Amino acid sequence: MNMVKKVISMASAAAMACTMVTAAGVTAFDEGTYTGSGTYISTYLKSEYYGKSAFKIKYKYNSLDSDGKYIDNDGVEQSVDYTDTFDFLVFDSNWEGWNPTEVGQAEPTTGVEYTATVSIADIEGELAEGKTPYGINLQTGAIGETSVSIVSLEYVDAVIPGAEVEITGSWVKGTGGTMTVEGSGAYVTTNEYNIDVSQFSVNGFENPTVDVTVEYTTAPNTYVQAELLKSDGDPVVANYPNVDVTGTYTYTTEITEDMTSFVACYDQCTVKAIHIYDNHEGNALNVSGKTANTINANLAPCWNLGNAFDSVDDSGSVGETKWGNPVVTEKLFQAVRDQGFKSVRIPVSYLDMVSSTGDINDDYLDRIQAVVDRAMDCGLYVIINVHHDGSDGVTGKWIDISLDNSSAEFSAVKAKFSAMWTEIAQRFANYNQALLFEGMNEVMLSGKYQRSQFTDDEFENANFNINDLNEAFVNAVRGTGTNDGNDDRCLIIPGYNTDINLTAAGFDEGVFYMPDDTTVNRLILSVHYYDPYDFTLNQYGTSSWDQTTYGETYMAAQLAKVTGEGYPVFIGEYCANFKNNISTVALYNKTLNQKADEVTAVSVSTAYWDNGVIGVNANGSGLIDRRFNVVTTTGSTIIDDIMSVYPTAS
């Protein structure tokens, strides 16, 4: 077969330039007719057929050679050999090898369709020991002037178990560098523009994850590219963070199980390592049969994933990254858990992702479920709610408690609300008590923050609407079926604007009450704590905490207003934004947690509001740098004070 090797070695480079076949689908080659020995058909690179186990070729003979002889390239007469009708020739990265794996029939009949399955491992096995397969060429073999047709040529998928991959080296965009796989499991090439990683498998991984560790020697102080790209050039997750730091950091991207390649593009830094692995712990809690008081006690201390799924733009469109935070990964929840937090509250706005009749966009709900799963996998309790759908000033707001309680308009709101919660509850019906639902968040009449701003009729109507929505929420959750997780689930119930004073006033005036529930002892009252506003949330307010007026005594009195109703209390949000006053903020948070922990009548849990905005003077409350999922220096100070109240948490 020297003739064949010579023909292919000369033709291969040109063939590679004009014929590239992808392995993204099933078909490897379309029907074609070929005549004569050594006729080039196609080229397949290893990066393209990776993940496939074999070629399945269907072919037929149109006409046979007339005399059974042919002259090869060296002018030597050869005999036709139909067992060598097709040659699969493997070559290495130096374009050497070209050893054939032959396919054909000893005594073919024209017009008959034949089928052969050819193992890729067998084809590559023809390469000399120690050589690395780079691709496979397909051509006709020793058939003389015979005419053959390929009816179809398909890949046979291989099930390659997922394997962890470590890649190390040093690479800089614009300059280049070398990255090397430690051991095996992937193939890596580099140029000055990117790092190509291919031929890996994450089959069977619960949460396929890629960590890319980089070093910034000079802070770019601008938005830089830090992302993985798919084979079509689209980013796995679009990521251009503002980088204002120096040092070594790790970016985390979760990928899909069908990915076998990506391109790493990280600018203005040195890429030091790439780690492909299954970031899955399997530590989800198994909790059932507990009362609301017990579950609520287990939530403390809690952390809010703020400014993520609650984000909404001026057009009323929701999105995980709308307010500047990156896509959420399990790495973030691991960082939260490792600091001692026992639960996470995941605020969710639906708005343009829910129809007028309450049907939720499937992809959006899939993403919410995936994030819930990632948090629960870390052993955390999780609370999800409906967040900005009723918030004052939000475009697209549809939960409107200013409507007349007896009107058809409000009945439509209630029906949509009920349908939406039914769909959410059905999606999570098999989850145990480690998952909690919170019906609404800060629903209010525009501009009405104090009881003196209402007429009696306005206050009554607003509270009656809240009561009806709370009852619709409970009924929707309990109505998904019998003996599922929703029968046992703890539900968190808000009063007016989740405000302590106005919730207490609603109780006192008999216009607000907790809903009826077919499952006893599973309801938790929700309030928020942002007193005093000028210190906590007002970006133009004071950086000083007036402890004389708003200190320990005031905090205890505020909590007493709502803990006397007999229901456990969930302080679903509290914080004080940073104004170069971190020690004061830390003391404020610690004191509130102390006062909550001292209540004995019922359990009181607290959920810190982290909006992801970091810095000592950021008008933010971020404890964790979500770009890299690491606790900031500011965050460490505040967390230490919170955890000092809960010594078993840390």
PEFENRA-V879663 format. One record per residue. N is the residue number from 1. RES is the residue in one small letter. OMEGA is omega in whole degrees, 0 to 359 (none if undefined). D_CENTER is the distance of its C-alpha to the mean C-alpha in Angstrom with 1 decimal. Layout:
N;RES;OMEGA;D_CENTER
N;RES;OMEGA;D_CENTER
This chain:
1;m;178;53.2
2;n;180;53.8
3;m;182;54.1
4;v;180;50.5
5;k;181;49.1
6;k;181;51.0
7;v;184;50.0
8;i;182;46.3
9;s;178;46.3
10;m;187;47.9
11;a;193;45.7
12;s;184;42.3
13;a;178;41.5
14;a;180;42.5
15;a;180;40.7
16;m;183;37.5
17;a;187;37.8
18;c;184;38.3
19;t;175;36.4
20;m;182;32.8
21;v;180;31.1
22;t;179;27.4
23;a;183;26.0
24;a;181;23.1
25;g;182;25.1
26;v;187;27.8
27;t;178;30.9
28;a;180;32.1
29;f;178;35.3
30;d;181;37.2
31;e;177;40.8
32;g;179;43.4
33;t;186;47.1
34;y;183;48.4
35;t;175;52.0
36;g;179;53.5
37;s;174;52.6
38;g;179;49.9
39;t;182;48.2
40;y;180;44.7
41;i;184;42.0
42;s;178;38.5
43;t;180;36.4
44;y;176;33.0
45;l;180;31.1
46;k;179;29.4
47;s;182;26.1
48;e;179;26.5
49;y;178;27.6
50;y;183;25.4
51;g;177;24.0
52;k;184;27.2
53;s;187;30.0
54;a;167;33.0
55;f;173;34.7
56;k;186;36.3
57;i;173;39.2
58;k;187;41.6
59;y;177;44.8
60;k;179;48.4
61;y;178;51.7
62;n;176;53.3
63;s;182;56.5
64;l;179;57.7
65;d;188;59.6
66;s;184;63.3
67;d;177;64.9
68;g;180;62.2
69;k;172;62.6
70;y;180;60.9
71;i;180;61.3
72;d;184;58.5
73;n;179;57.7
74;d;180;60.4
75;g;182;63.0
76;v;179;63.2
77;e;180;63.6
78;q;177;61.0
79;s;175;60.8
80;v;179;58.1
81;d;185;55.7
82;y;172;53.6
83;t;176;51.6
84;d;180;50.2
85;t;177;49.3
86;f;175;45.8
87;d;167;44.6
88;f;186;41.0
89;l;179;41.5
90;v;174;39.1
91;f;184;39.1
92;d;185;37.7
93;s;175;36.1
94;n;181;39.7
95;w;178;40.5
96;e;179;42.8
97;g;176;43.3
98;w;177;43.8
99;n;190;44.7
100;p;162;44.8
101;t;192;43.6
102;e;178;46.0
103;v;177;45.7
104;g;182;48.6
105;q;180;51.4
106;a;181;54.8
107;e;186;56.8
108;p;173;54.7
109;t;181;55.7
110;t;177;55.0
111;g;180;52.9
112;v;180;51.2
113;e;179;47.4
114;y;180;46.3
115;t;175;42.9
116;a;174;41.7
117;t;187;38.5
118;v;182;38.3
119;s;176;36.1
120;i;177;34.2
121;a;178;34.8
122;d;179;38.5
123;i;181;38.5
124;e;180;36.9
125;g;178;39.2
126;e;179;42.1
127;l;181;41.1
128;a;181;43.2
129;e;180;42.0
130;g;178;39.9
131;k;181;38.8
132;t;179;35.2
133;p;179;34.6
134;y;180;33.4
135;g;182;34.1
136;i;172;36.5
137;n;175;39.1
138;l;177;40.7
139;q;172;44.3
140;t;182;47.4
141;g;186;49.6
142;a;187;53.4
143;i;179;54.2
144;g;180;56.9
145;e;179;57.2
146;t;174;55.3
147;s;179;52.8
148;v;176;49.6
149;s;171;46.7
150;i;178;43.0
151;v;176;42.1
152;s;175;38.4
153;l;186;36.4
154;e;171;33.0
155;y;170;30.6
156;v;182;30.1
157;d;175;26.6
158;a;174;26.3
159;v;182;24.1
160;i;181;23.4
161;p;178;21.9
162;g;180;18.9
163;a;178;20.2
164;e;183;19.2
165;v;173;20.2
166;e;179;21.6
167;i;182;22.7
168;t;178;25.0
169;g;180;27.3
170;s;183;27.8
171;w;180;26.8
172;v;179;27.3
173;k;182;26.5
174;g;179;29.8
175;t;183;31.7
176;g;182;29.9
177;g;185;30.1
178;t;172;29.6
179;m;186;26.6
180;t;175;27.5
181;v;175;25.8
182;e;184;27.0
183;g;182;28.4
184;s;176;26.8
185;g;179;23.7
186;a;177;23.0
187;y;186;25.1
188;v;170;24.9
189;t;180;26.9
190;t;165;27.2
191;n;185;29.0
192;e;185;29.5
193;y;184;26.6
194;n;176;23.6
195;i;179;22.7
196;d;177;22.3
197;v;183;20.6
198;s;174;21.3
199;q;172;22.6
200;f;179;20.0
201;s;173;18.6
202;v;177;15.6
203;n;177;17.1
204;g;178;16.8
205;f;176;14.0
206;e;184;11.9
207;n;182;8.9
208;p;188;10.0
209;t;176;9.7
210;v;172;11.9
211;d;175;13.7
212;v;182;16.2
213;t;183;19.0
214;v;177;21.2
215;e;173;24.4
216;y;178;25.6
217;t;174;29.4
218;t;181;29.9
219;a;179;27.6
220;p;184;26.8
221;n;177;26.8
222;t;178;25.0
223;y;184;21.8
224;v;178;21.1
225;q;177;19.0
226;a;188;16.4
227;e;172;14.1
228;l;179;13.9
229;l;176;15.5
230;k;184;15.7
231;s;179;19.2
232;d;178;19.8
233;g;178;19.3
234;d;178;16.3
235;p;171;13.6
236;v;172;10.3
237;v;178;9.1
238;a;186;12.4
239;n;173;13.3
240;y;183;16.9
241;p;171;17.1
242;n;185;20.6
243;v;182;21.8
244;d;185;24.9
245;v;167;25.1
246;t;180;26.7
247;g;183;25.9
248;t;183;23.4
249;y;180;19.7
250;t;172;16.5
251;y;181;13.5
252;t;177;10.3
253;t;175;7.9
254;e;184;5.8
255;i;180;7.9
256;t;186;9.4
257;e;181;12.4
258;d;179;14.8
259;m;176;14.5
260;t;180;17.7
261;s;172;18.1
262;f;174;16.8
263;v;180;18.7
264;a;180;18.0
265;c;181;19.4
266;y;190;19.9
267;d;174;22.8
268;q;178;25.5
269;c;173;24.7
270;t;175;25.5
271;v;184;22.8
272;k;184;23.9
273;a;173;21.5
274;i;184;18.5
275;h;176;17.1
276;i;186;15.3
277;y;178;14.8
278;d;180;13.3
279;n;184;11.7
280;h;184;12.7
281;e;183;15.6
282;g;184;16.7
283;n;180;18.2
284;a;181;17.4
285;l;175;20.6
286;n;187;23.1
287;v;177;25.0
288;s;173;27.4
289;g;182;30.8
290;k;177;30.5
291;t;178;31.9
292;a;181;30.1
293;n;179;32.0
294;t;179;30.8
295;i;181;27.1
296;n;177;27.4
297;a;181;29.1
298;n;181;26.3
299;l;187;23.7
300;a;354;25.6
301;p;183;24.4
302;c;181;21.2
303;w;180;18.8
304;n;169;17.3
305;l;185;13.9
306;g;178;16.1
307;n;175;15.7
308;a;182;12.1
309;f;173;11.9
310;d;187;15.7
311;s;180;16.1
312;v;181;18.6
313;d;185;20.7
314;d;179;24.5
315;s;181;24.3
316;g;180;22.5
317;s;181;19.2
318;v;179;16.0
319;g;186;12.8
320;e;185;10.0
321;t;185;11.8
322;k;183;15.3
323;w;168;16.9
324;g;177;16.0
325;n;181;13.2
326;p;177;10.3
327;v;184;6.6
328;v;174;5.8
329;t;178;5.4
330;e;178;7.9
331;k;179;10.4
332;l;181;10.9
333;f;176;11.8
334;q;177;14.0
335;a;178;15.7
336;v;180;16.4
337;r;183;17.7
338;d;176;19.8
339;q;177;21.5
340;g;177;22.9
341;f;184;20.9
342;k;183;21.0
343;s;175;18.7
344;v;172;16.1
345;r;181;16.7
346;i;177;13.8
347;p;183;15.8
348;v;171;14.9
349;s;182;17.0
350;y;172;17.6
351;l;183;20.6
352;d;177;20.3
353;m;177;17.7
354;v;183;20.5
355;s;180;23.8
356;s;179;27.3
357;t;175;27.6
358;g;178;24.4
359;d;183;22.3
360;i;175;18.6
361;n;186;16.6
362;d;181;15.1
363;d;180;12.0
364;y;180;11.4
365;l;174;12.2
366;d;181;10.0
367;r;177;6.9
368;i;180;9.0
369;q;180;9.8
370;a;180;6.6
371;v;174;6.3
372;v;180;10.0
373;d;181;10.0
374;r;179;8.3
375;a;182;11.0
376;m;179;13.6
377;d;180;13.3
378;c;181;14.6
379;g;180;17.6
380;l;163;17.0
381;y;182;18.4
382;v;174;16.1
383;i;172;17.6
384;i;182;16.3
385;n;166;18.7
386;v;197;19.7
387;h;188;20.0
388;h;180;21.6
389;d;177;22.9
390;g;185;26.2
391;s;180;26.2
392;d;175;29.3
393;g;181;29.2
394;v;177;25.8
395;t;180;26.2
396;g;177;25.6
397;k;181;26.4
398;w;174;27.7
399;i;188;28.3
400;d;181;31.8
401;i;174;33.9
402;s;180;36.8
403;l;177;37.7
404;d;186;40.8
405;n;182;39.8
406;s;186;42.1
407;s;175;41.1
408;a;180;39.6
409;e;180;36.9
410;f;176;35.7
411;s;178;35.9
412;a;176;33.5
413;v;181;31.0
414;k;179;31.3
415;a;178;31.0
416;k;179;27.7
417;f;180;26.4
418;s;181;27.5
419;a;180;26.0
420;m;180;22.6
421;w;174;22.7
422;t;180;24.1
423;e;178;21.1
424;i;182;18.6
425;a;177;21.0
426;q;179;21.3
427;r;185;17.6
428;f;187;17.7
429;a;184;21.3
430;n;179;21.0
431;y;183;19.3
432;n;187;21.9
433;q;175;23.1
434;a;175;20.3
435;l;178;18.5
436;l;176;20.6
437;f;174;20.8
438;e;192;22.3
439;g;185;24.0
440;m;181;24.3
441;n;171;24.2
442;e;174;27.3
443;v;187;29.0
444;m;169;32.3
445;l;184;35.2
446;s;176;35.0
447;g;183;36.8
448;k;184;37.9
449;y;182;37.0
450;q;183;40.2
451;r;182;42.5
452;s;180;45.3
453;q;182;43.5
454;f;158;43.6
455;t;179;46.5
456;d;181;46.8
457;d;179;46.0
458;e;182;42.8
459;f;179;41.6
460;e;182;42.5
461;n;180;40.9
462;a;181;37.6
463;n;177;37.5
464;f;177;38.6
465;n;177;35.7
466;i;179;33.3
467;n;181;35.0
468;d;179;34.7
469;l;177;31.0
470;n;178;30.5
471;e;178;32.6
472;a;177;30.8
473;f;181;27.5
474;v;181;29.1
475;n;179;30.8
476;a;181;27.7
477;v;182;25.8
478;r;186;28.9
479;g;183;29.8
480;t;181;27.1
481;g;180;29.3
482;t;175;31.4
483;n;172;30.4
484;d;183;26.7
485;g;182;24.4
486;n;175;25.1
487;d;187;28.7
488;d;190;28.0
489;r;174;25.2
490;c;184;26.0
491;l;185;25.8
492;i;192;25.9
493;i;179;28.5
494;p;167;29.0
495;g;182;32.4
496;y;178;33.3
497;n;187;30.8
498;t;182;29.8
499;d;183;32.8
500;i;185;35.0
501;n;184;38.3
502;l;173;37.7
503;t;178;36.2
504;a;178;39.3
505;a;178;41.6
506;g;175;40.2
507;f;185;41.0
508;d;183;44.4
509;e;177;45.4
510;g;180;44.4
511;v;175;42.1
512;f;178;38.8
513;y;178;38.2
514;m;184;35.5
515;p;170;34.8
516;d;182;36.5
517;d;179;34.4
518;t;175;35.3
519;t;185;33.7
520;v;174;35.5
521;n;178;34.2
522;r;181;30.6
523;l;180;30.5
524;i;179;29.5
525;l;182;30.6
526;s;171;28.3
527;v;175;29.6
528;h;182;28.5
529;y;179;30.5
530;y;179;31.0
531;d;350;34.8
532;p;186;36.4
533;y;182;34.4
534;d;179;36.2
535;f;189;35.0
536;t;190;31.4
537;l;184;30.0
538;n;183;32.7
539;q;178;31.9
540;y;183;35.7
541;g;186;36.8
542;t;174;38.1
543;s;182;36.6
544;s;177;39.0
545;w;179;38.5
546;d;184;41.7
547;q;178;42.0
548;t;182;45.5
549;t;189;44.2
550;y;182;40.6
551;g;187;40.6
552;e;184;40.6
553;t;179;43.2
554;y;181;41.5
555;m;181;38.1
556;a;180;39.8
557;a;178;41.7
558;q;180;38.7
559;l;180;36.9
560;a;181;40.2
561;k;185;40.1
562;v;180;37.3
563;t;181;37.5
564;g;181;40.9
565;e;177;39.7
566;g;179;38.9
567;y;172;35.1
568;p;186;32.6
569;v;177;31.1
570;f;174;27.5
571;i;191;27.5
572;g;177;24.1
573;e;167;24.3
574;y;173;26.5
575;c;169;26.7
576;a;183;29.0
577;n;188;27.9
578;f;178;29.0
579;k;185;32.3
580;n;185;33.6
581;n;190;34.2
582;i;181;31.7
583;s;178;34.3
584;t;177;35.3
585;v;180;31.8
586;a;179;31.2
587;l;178;34.5
588;y;180;33.7
589;n;179;30.4
590;k;183;32.3
591;t;179;35.1
592;l;179;33.1
593;n;177;31.5
594;q;181;34.9
595;k;178;36.4
596;a;182;33.7
597;d;182;34.1
598;e;179;37.9
599;v;182;37.9
600;t;183;39.4
601;a;177;40.0
602;v;175;36.4
603;s;175;33.1
604;v;178;31.4
605;s;183;27.8
606;t;180;26.3
607;a;181;22.9
608;y;179;22.7
609;w;177;21.3
610;d;181;19.1
611;n;176;18.5
612;g;180;17.1
613;v;187;20.3
614;i;181;22.0
615;g;185;25.7
616;v;180;28.9
617;n;189;30.0
618;a;191;26.9
619;n;178;27.5
620;g;182;24.1
621;s;185;23.1
622;g;177;20.3
623;l;186;20.7
624;i;175;17.8
625;d;188;17.2
626;r;174;13.5
627;r;186;14.0
628;f;178;14.8
629;n;177;13.9
630;v;179;17.7
631;v;178;20.2
632;t;176;22.7
633;t;176;26.4
634;t;180;26.7
635;g;180;23.9
636;s;179;25.7
637;t;182;28.9
638;i;180;27.6
639;i;180;25.6
640;d;180;28.8
641;d;177;30.8
642;i;185;28.5
643;m;177;28.4
644;s;178;32.1
645;v;184;32.5
646;y;187;30.5
647;p;180;31.8
648;t;182;30.3
649;a;184;26.7
650;s;none;26.8
